[in-house]
Amino acid sequence: MTALASYSTGTVSVASGGTTVTGVGAIWSDANARPGDILQIGNFQSVITDKTDTTHLVIPPWGGGAQVGVAYKIWQVSPQRFAGAEAMATVNKLVAALDAREIPIVVGDDETEPDPSLGEESQTAIQPTTGKVWVMTGGVWVFLGIYKAFRPRGAYDNAATYYYPAGHFKFLRVWSVKFLHPRGRTRDC
């Protein structure tokens, strides 16, 4: 059976009923102390609720009496340390993006418009194959138009003719070669 991981470098001080633990010689980085870990001083334990910097921890009111410059142990048992905690943080970010309507509804090739039961006010919907774009307004999908992005045909071909409809920008291929002169000057050719 494997023992629990812990950290105990330096000493700590905390007032009776205090909520701030101060460390001397301790370096409470994320690897050493996280919210959810257990602080133990003598026979008393408390959950670490926050870490304000590398020498200060926040705990519920300390019930073990005033402690000054004493040995301690942080039992590293926070749920943030286990596999899945990082994945849950990523899921929370994704859900927040969905709540903020940052991710558009995707309309399938076989559909003519977005499903009315999907989306929220001001959220967009797009049909990638046609470029059609809608926005949810007043609970109804309103067609905005067709997104006309530049659509590359593949690798550049000298024999092909490239053009863009009127009103679109034209890009010209510009080649510039610089030669380094022995005296350190450059020259365009």
NORJONOR-V786134 format. One record per backbone hydrogen bond with DSSP energy under -0.5 kcal/mol. NH is the residue of the N-H (numbers start at 1). CO is the residue of the C=O. E is the energy in kcal/mol with one decimal. If there is no record, write none. Layout:
nh={NH NH}
co={CO CO}
e={E E}
//
This chain:
nh={7 11 12 13 14 17 18 21 22 23 24 28 29 32 33 36 37 38 39 40 41 44 46 48 49 49 50 52 53 56 57 58 59 60 62 67 70 73 74 75 75 76 76 77 81 82 85 88 89 90 91 92 93 94 95 96 97 98 99 100 101 102 103 104 105 107 107 111 118 122 123 125 126 127 128 130 131 132 133 134 135 136 137 137 140 142 144 145 147 147 149 152 160 162 168 174 179 181 181 184 187 189}
co={74 24 70 22 67 62 15 57 13 55 11 54 27 29 29 48 34 75 46 73 44 41 39 37 47 58 58 56 56 53 21 50 19 47 18 14 12 40 7 38 73 5 74 75 78 79 82 84 85 86 87 88 89 90 91 92 93 94 95 96 98 97 97 102 124 105 126 108 115 136 120 134 105 132 126 127 127 127 145 125 142 123 135 140 137 135 133 133 131 145 147 150 157 160 165 172 187 179 185 181 179 177}
e={-1.5 -2.4 -2.4 -1.9 -2.7 -2.5 -2.3 -2.6 -2.5 -2.7 -2.9 -2.8 -1.7 -0.8 -2.6 -3.3 -2.3 -2.3 -3.3 -3.1 -2.4 -2.1 -2.1 -2.9 -0.6 -2.6 -1.4 -1.0 -1.2 -0.8 -2.4 -2.9 -2.3 -0.7 -2.3 -3.1 -2.4 -2.0 -2.8 -3.2 -0.6 -2.3 -0.7 -1.8 -2.1 -1.2 -2.1 -2.7 -1.8 -2.0 -2.5 -2.5 -1.8 -2.2 -2.7 -2.2 -2.2 -2.3 -2.7 -1.7 -1.5 -2.4 -0.5 -0.6 -2.5 -0.5 -2.6 -1.5 -1.8 -2.9 -2.4 -2.2 -2.6 -2.3 -0.7 -1.0 -2.9 -0.6 -2.5 -2.5 -2.1 -2.6 -0.6 -3.1 -1.4 -2.9 -3.2 -1.2 -3.4 -0.5 -0.9 -0.7 -1.1 -0.5 -1.8 -0.6 -1.8 -0.7 -3.7 -2.7 -1.2 -1.6}
//
